[in-house]
Amino acid sequence: MRFYTGDNIDYYRNACEQISFGGAGEFMASPGDIDPPDSTYETIQEYISLTYTWYPIAGNHETETTSDMDWLRNFNRNGNTLPNIVNVGPAGCTETTYSFEYENTHFVVLNQYFDGSSDVGTDGDVVESLRTWLEDDLINHGKPITFVLGHEPAYPQPDAVSGRMRHSGDSLDKYPDNRDAFWSILQAYNVTAYICGHTHNYSAAPQDGVWQIDAGHARGLGDMGAMSTIVMFYVMESGEVWFYTYRLNPGEKRWGLFENNQLR
């Protein structure tokens, strides 16, 4: 939604109103490109709820903007200000890498711009120190369902409708050895899905047993190269996990169900 927040019905406000109308669920997670984050959060509060829980994830545009990172660090001050956090990030990335739990599900949020010492130190990667933190986190939680969230796709895909391709070769695939080691961790610990963004294109597909879901964008008419997308996840007490994807027809300004899939 970056730069397309506020009260204009043609942009991110439209997605927030649709979420509110359809049932907002327990919380929202946004996988990067959320700048300026203060304006994004104000739009969520205005058009969903003042008390709605939001988990923002640092992307490349936030990490290159000092004021954005200051806001994100303060939003999760000391690494445990957001609700339900069970593990804070490594030193140097305490506020923007963390895990939280809700009911029977464990969620891991990764700042992929952490280089081992600084939370803005690299151009999008999963370096060894971040992988070590991730593996330790996954070893020590006891929930049956796990989602990992980060900004950049491991395997960039074209948009499911328009076919537009972006950021192939300069996402996590820029560093294939680190990407492969990261994906092996997701496989080893039975992660249900990796949720990402960055491309502004929506796609969803299993990669060697782990789903990669690129949430696309929610900029409305601010990006006509692909339709706006909302992905709703439903986690059942039985352990079944479903996701429903809604997309905006810009000509009719109407949202419709695009696809639904069972993840497990």
C-alpha positions as a Markdown table, in Angstrom:
| # | Residue | x | y | z |
|---|---|---|---|---|
| 1 | Met | 0.0 | 0.0 | 0.0 |
| 2 | Arg | 3.0 | 2.3 | 0.2 |
| 3 | Phe | 2.2 | 5.9 | -0.5 |
| 4 | Tyr | -1.4 | 5.1 | -1.2 |
| 5 | Thr | -2.9 | 5.3 | 2.3 |
| 6 | Gly | -5.3 | 7.9 | 3.8 |
| 7 | Asp | -8.9 | 8.6 | 3.0 |
| 8 | Asn | -9.0 | 8.2 | -0.8 |
| 9 | Ile | -11.5 | 5.4 | -1.5 |
| 10 | Asp | -9.5 | 4.3 | -4.6 |
| 11 | Tyr | -6.5 | 3.3 | -2.7 |
| 12 | Tyr | -5.7 | 1.4 | 0.6 |
| 13 | Arg | -8.7 | 2.7 | 2.3 |
| 14 | Asn | -10.8 | 0.5 | 0.0 |
| 15 | Ala | -9.0 | -2.7 | 1.1 |
| 16 | Cys | -9.4 | -1.7 | 4.8 |
| 17 | Glu | -13.1 | -1.1 | 4.4 |
| 18 | Gln | -13.5 | -4.5 | 2.6 |
| 19 | Ile | -11.7 | -6.2 | 5.4 |
| 20 | Ser | -13.9 | -4.5 | 8.0 |
| 21 | Phe | -17.0 | -5.3 | 6.1 |
| 22 | Gly | -16.2 | -9.0 | 5.6 |
| 23 | Gly | -14.9 | -9.7 | 9.1 |
| 24 | Ala | -11.4 | -8.4 | 10.0 |
| 25 | Gly | -10.3 | -11.5 | 12.0 |
| 26 | Glu | -7.9 | -11.3 | 14.9 |
| 27 | Phe | -5.1 | -9.3 | 13.4 |
| 28 | Met | -3.4 | -8.2 | 10.2 |
| 29 | Ala | 0.2 | -8.8 | 9.1 |
| 30 | Ser | 1.7 | -6.7 | 6.3 |
| 31 | Pro | 4.8 | -8.1 | 4.6 |
| 32 | Gly | 6.7 | -4.9 | 3.9 |
| 33 | Asp | 6.3 | -1.9 | 1.5 |
| 34 | Ile | 4.1 | -0.2 | 4.2 |
| 35 | Asp | 5.7 | 3.2 | 4.2 |
| 36 | Pro | 5.1 | 5.6 | 5.7 |
| 37 | Pro | 4.0 | 3.1 | 8.5 |
| 38 | Asp | 2.4 | 5.8 | 10.6 |
| 39 | Ser | 0.0 | 6.7 | 7.8 |
| 40 | Thr | -0.7 | 3.0 | 7.1 |
| 41 | Tyr | -1.6 | 2.4 | 10.7 |
| 42 | Glu | -3.8 | 5.5 | 10.9 |
| 43 | Thr | -5.7 | 4.1 | 7.9 |
| 44 | Ile | -6.2 | 0.8 | 9.6 |
| 45 | Gln | -7.4 | 2.4 | 12.7 |
| 46 | Glu | -9.8 | 4.7 | 10.9 |
| 47 | Tyr | -11.4 | 2.1 | 8.6 |
| 48 | Ile | -11.1 | -1.1 | 10.5 |
| 49 | Ser | -10.8 | -0.4 | 14.2 |
| 50 | Leu | -8.8 | 1.8 | 16.6 |
| 51 | Thr | -7.9 | -1.3 | 18.6 |
| 52 | Tyr | -7.2 | -3.7 | 15.7 |
| 53 | Thr | -3.8 | -5.5 | 16.0 |
| 54 | Trp | -1.3 | -4.9 | 13.2 |
| 55 | Tyr | 2.0 | -6.7 | 12.8 |
| 56 | Pro | 4.1 | -4.6 | 10.3 |
| 57 | Ile | 7.1 | -6.3 | 8.6 |
| 58 | Ala | 10.2 | -4.3 | 7.5 |
| 59 | Gly | 10.7 | -4.2 | 3.7 |
| 60 | Asn | 13.4 | -2.6 | 1.6 |
| 61 | His | 11.7 | 0.8 | 1.5 |
| 62 | Glu | 11.3 | 0.9 | 5.2 |
| 63 | Thr | 14.9 | -0.1 | 5.9 |
| 64 | Glu | 16.2 | 2.6 | 3.6 |
| 65 | Thr | 14.2 | 5.3 | 5.4 |
| 66 | Thr | 15.4 | 6.4 | 8.8 |
| 67 | Ser | 12.1 | 7.8 | 10.0 |
| 68 | Asp | 10.3 | 4.6 | 9.0 |
| 69 | Met | 12.7 | 2.4 | 11.0 |
| 70 | Asp | 12.5 | 4.7 | 14.0 |
| 71 | Trp | 8.7 | 4.3 | 13.9 |
| 72 | Leu | 8.8 | 0.5 | 13.5 |
| 73 | Arg | 11.3 | 0.1 | 16.3 |
| 74 | Asn | 9.2 | 2.3 | 18.6 |
| 75 | Phe | 6.0 | 0.5 | 17.6 |
| 76 | Asn | 7.5 | -2.7 | 19.0 |
| 77 | Arg | 9.6 | -1.1 | 21.7 |
| 78 | Asn | 12.1 | -3.4 | 23.4 |
| 79 | Gly | 11.0 | -6.2 | 21.1 |
| 80 | Asn | 7.9 | -7.2 | 23.1 |
| 81 | Thr | 5.4 | -4.3 | 22.9 |
| 82 | Leu | 3.2 | -6.0 | 20.2 |
| 83 | Pro | 0.7 | -8.5 | 21.6 |
| 84 | Asn | 1.5 | -12.2 | 22.1 |
| 85 | Ile | 5.3 | -12.0 | 21.4 |
| 86 | Val | 7.2 | -15.1 | 22.7 |
| 87 | Asn | 10.7 | -14.4 | 21.3 |
| 88 | Val | 12.5 | -11.2 | 20.5 |
| 89 | Gly | 14.9 | -10.9 | 17.7 |
| 90 | Pro | 18.7 | -11.1 | 17.9 |
| 91 | Ala | 20.8 | -8.2 | 19.1 |
| 92 | Gly | 20.8 | -5.4 | 16.5 |
| 93 | Cys | 17.3 | -6.5 | 15.3 |
| 94 | Thr | 15.4 | -6.8 | 18.5 |
| 95 | Glu | 12.3 | -4.9 | 17.4 |
| 96 | Thr | 11.8 | -6.0 | 13.8 |
| 97 | Thr | 12.5 | -9.7 | 14.1 |
| 98 | Tyr | 10.3 | -11.6 | 16.5 |
| 99 | Ser | 7.9 | -14.5 | 16.9 |
| 100 | Phe | 4.4 | -14.4 | 18.4 |
| 101 | Glu | 1.7 | -17.0 | 19.0 |
| 102 | Tyr | -2.1 | -17.0 | 18.7 |
| 103 | Glu | -4.1 | -20.1 | 19.8 |
| 104 | Asn | -2.6 | -23.1 | 18.1 |
| 105 | Thr | -0.3 | -21.2 | 15.7 |
| 106 | His | 3.3 | -19.9 | 15.8 |
| 107 | Phe | 4.3 | -16.9 | 13.7 |
| 108 | Val | 7.8 | -15.8 | 12.9 |
| 109 | Val | 8.5 | -12.3 | 11.5 |
| 110 | Leu | 11.9 | -11.8 | 9.9 |
| 111 | Asn | 13.7 | -8.6 | 9.0 |
| 112 | Gln | 15.7 | -9.8 | 6.0 |
| 113 | Tyr | 17.8 | -6.7 | 6.0 |
| 114 | Phe | 19.6 | -7.7 | 9.1 |
| 115 | Asp | 23.3 | -8.5 | 8.4 |
| 116 | Gly | 24.2 | -9.9 | 11.8 |
| 117 | Ser | 24.7 | -6.6 | 13.6 |
| 118 | Ser | 22.4 | -3.9 | 12.0 |
| 119 | Asp | 18.7 | -4.2 | 11.1 |
| 120 | Val | 19.4 | -2.2 | 7.9 |
| 121 | Gly | 22.7 | -3.7 | 7.0 |
| 122 | Thr | 22.0 | -5.7 | 3.8 |
| 123 | Asp | 19.9 | -5.6 | 0.7 |
| 124 | Gly | 17.6 | -8.5 | 1.4 |
| 125 | Asp | 19.0 | -11.8 | 2.5 |
| 126 | Val | 18.7 | -14.5 | 5.1 |
| 127 | Val | 22.2 | -14.4 | 6.5 |
| 128 | Glu | 23.6 | -17.2 | 8.7 |
| 129 | Ser | 23.0 | -15.4 | 12.0 |
| 130 | Leu | 19.4 | -14.8 | 11.1 |
| 131 | Arg | 19.0 | -18.4 | 10.1 |
| 132 | Thr | 20.5 | -19.5 | 13.4 |
| 133 | Trp | 18.0 | -17.4 | 15.3 |
| 134 | Leu | 15.1 | -18.7 | 13.1 |
| 135 | Glu | 16.1 | -22.4 | 13.6 |
| 136 | Asp | 16.5 | -21.9 | 17.4 |
| 137 | Asp | 13.0 | -20.3 | 17.5 |
| 138 | Leu | 11.4 | -23.1 | 15.5 |
| 139 | Ile | 13.1 | -25.8 | 17.7 |
| 140 | Asn | 11.7 | -24.3 | 20.9 |
| 141 | His | 8.1 | -23.7 | 20.1 |
| 142 | Gly | 5.4 | -26.3 | 20.6 |
| 143 | Lys | 2.6 | -25.2 | 18.3 |
| 144 | Pro | 1.3 | -27.6 | 15.6 |
| 145 | Ile | 1.1 | -24.8 | 12.9 |
| 146 | Thr | 3.8 | -22.4 | 11.8 |
| 147 | Phe | 3.9 | -19.4 | 9.5 |
| 148 | Val | 7.1 | -17.5 | 8.6 |
| 149 | Leu | 6.8 | -14.0 | 7.3 |
| 150 | Gly | 9.3 | -11.8 | 5.5 |
| 151 | His | 9.4 | -9.2 | 2.8 |
| 152 | Glu | 11.2 | -10.8 | -0.2 |
| 153 | Pro | 10.1 | -14.0 | -2.0 |
| 154 | Ala | 12.5 | -16.9 | -2.1 |
| 155 | Tyr | 11.2 | -17.8 | -5.5 |
| 156 | Pro | 9.7 | -14.8 | -7.3 |
| 157 | Gln | 6.6 | -15.6 | -9.4 |
| 158 | Pro | 4.5 | -13.7 | -11.9 |
| 159 | Asp | 1.2 | -12.3 | -10.9 |
| 160 | Ala | -1.5 | -14.9 | -11.0 |
| 161 | Val | -3.7 | -12.8 | -13.4 |
| 162 | Ser | -1.6 | -10.3 | -15.2 |
| 163 | Gly | 1.5 | -12.3 | -15.5 |
| 164 | Arg | 3.6 | -9.3 | -14.5 |
| 165 | Met | 7.1 | -10.3 | -13.3 |
| 166 | Arg | 9.1 | -8.2 | -10.9 |
| 167 | His | 12.2 | -8.6 | -8.7 |
| 168 | Ser | 13.4 | -11.9 | -10.2 |
| 169 | Gly | 17.1 | -12.2 | -9.5 |
| 170 | Asp | 17.1 | -9.5 | -6.8 |
| 171 | Ser | 15.0 | -11.1 | -4.2 |
| 172 | Leu | 16.2 | -13.8 | -1.9 |
| 173 | Asp | 17.2 | -15.6 | -5.1 |
| 174 | Lys | 20.1 | -13.1 | -5.4 |
| 175 | Tyr | 21.9 | -15.2 | -2.8 |
| 176 | Pro | 20.8 | -18.7 | -3.7 |
| 177 | Asp | 23.0 | -20.5 | -1.2 |
| 178 | Asn | 21.5 | -18.6 | 1.7 |
| 179 | Arg | 18.0 | -18.9 | 0.1 |
| 180 | Asp | 18.3 | -22.6 | -0.2 |
| 181 | Ala | 19.6 | -22.9 | 3.4 |
| 182 | Phe | 16.6 | -20.8 | 4.6 |
| 183 | Trp | 14.1 | -23.0 | 2.7 |
| 184 | Ser | 15.7 | -26.1 | 4.0 |
| 185 | Ile | 14.9 | -24.9 | 7.6 |
| 186 | Leu | 11.3 | -24.2 | 6.6 |
| 187 | Gln | 11.1 | -27.8 | 5.3 |
| 188 | Ala | 12.8 | -29.3 | 8.3 |
| 189 | Tyr | 10.5 | -27.8 | 10.8 |
| 190 | Asn | 7.2 | -28.3 | 8.8 |
| 191 | Val | 6.5 | -24.7 | 8.3 |
| 192 | Thr | 3.0 | -24.4 | 6.8 |
| 193 | Ala | 3.7 | -21.3 | 4.6 |
| 194 | Tyr | 6.1 | -18.5 | 4.0 |
| 195 | Ile | 4.2 | -15.2 | 3.4 |
| 196 | Cys | 6.0 | -12.4 | 1.6 |
| 197 | Gly | 5.6 | -9.4 | -0.6 |
| 198 | His | 8.0 | -7.1 | -2.5 |
| 199 | Thr | 6.9 | -7.9 | -6.1 |
| 200 | His | 3.5 | -6.3 | -5.8 |
| 201 | Asn | 2.2 | -9.4 | -7.6 |
| 202 | Tyr | 0.0 | -12.0 | -6.1 |
| 203 | Ser | 1.0 | -15.7 | -6.3 |
| 204 | Ala | 0.6 | -18.8 | -4.2 |
| 205 | Ala | 2.3 | -22.1 | -4.8 |
| 206 | Pro | 4.0 | -24.9 | -2.9 |
| 207 | Gln | 7.8 | -25.0 | -3.2 |
| 208 | Asp | 9.2 | -28.4 | -2.2 |
| 209 | Gly | 6.5 | -29.0 | 0.4 |
| 210 | Val | 6.3 | -25.4 | 1.8 |
| 211 | Trp | 3.8 | -22.9 | 0.4 |
| 212 | Gln | 5.1 | -19.5 | -0.7 |
| 213 | Ile | 2.3 | -16.9 | -0.7 |
| 214 | Asp | 3.1 | -13.5 | -2.1 |
| 215 | Ala | 0.4 | -11.2 | -0.8 |
| 216 | Gly | 0.7 | -8.8 | -3.8 |
| 217 | His | -0.4 | -5.2 | -3.2 |
| 218 | Ala | -3.3 | -3.2 | -1.7 |
| 219 | Arg | -2.7 | 0.1 | -3.5 |
| 220 | Gly | -6.0 | 0.0 | -5.5 |
| 221 | Leu | -5.8 | 2.2 | -8.5 |
| 222 | Gly | -2.3 | 3.2 | -7.4 |
| 223 | Asp | -0.9 | 0.1 | -9.2 |
| 224 | Met | -2.8 | -1.0 | -12.4 |
| 225 | Gly | -0.2 | -3.7 | -13.3 |
| 226 | Ala | -1.9 | -6.2 | -11.0 |
| 227 | Met | -5.1 | -6.2 | -9.1 |
| 228 | Ser | -5.2 | -5.4 | -5.4 |
| 229 | Thr | -5.2 | -8.4 | -3.1 |
| 230 | Ile | -6.4 | -9.4 | 0.4 |
| 231 | Val | -5.4 | -12.8 | 1.7 |
| 232 | Met | -7.5 | -14.2 | 4.6 |
| 233 | Phe | -6.1 | -17.1 | 6.6 |
| 234 | Tyr | -8.4 | -19.5 | 8.5 |
| 235 | Val | -6.8 | -21.7 | 11.1 |
| 236 | Met | -9.1 | -24.4 | 12.5 |
| 237 | Glu | -9.0 | -26.1 | 15.9 |
| 238 | Ser | -8.6 | -29.4 | 14.0 |
| 239 | Gly | -5.3 | -28.2 | 12.5 |
| 240 | Glu | -6.7 | -27.5 | 9.0 |
| 241 | Val | -5.5 | -24.3 | 7.5 |
| 242 | Trp | -7.2 | -22.5 | 4.6 |
| 243 | Phe | -6.5 | -19.3 | 2.8 |
| 244 | Tyr | -9.0 | -17.3 | 0.8 |
| 245 | Thr | -7.7 | -14.7 | -1.7 |
| 246 | Tyr | -9.8 | -11.7 | -2.8 |
| 247 | Arg | -8.9 | -9.4 | -5.6 |
| 248 | Leu | -10.2 | -6.1 | -6.8 |
| 249 | Asn | -11.7 | -5.6 | -10.2 |
| 250 | Pro | -10.5 | -2.1 | -10.9 |
| 251 | Gly | -13.1 | -1.5 | -13.7 |
| 252 | Glu | -16.0 | -2.3 | -11.5 |
| 253 | Lys | -14.3 | -1.3 | -8.2 |
| 254 | Arg | -15.6 | -4.6 | -6.8 |
| 255 | Trp | -13.9 | -7.3 | -4.8 |
| 256 | Gly | -14.4 | -10.9 | -5.5 |
| 257 | Leu | -13.1 | -14.3 | -4.4 |
| 258 | Phe | -10.2 | -15.3 | -6.6 |
| 259 | Glu | -9.2 | -18.6 | -5.1 |
| 260 | Asn | -9.3 | -20.7 | -1.9 |
| 261 | Asn | -6.9 | -23.4 | -1.0 |
| 262 | Gln | -6.3 | -25.8 | 1.9 |
| 263 | Leu | -2.7 | -25.5 | 3.1 |
| 264 | Arg | -2.9 | -28.5 | 5.5 |
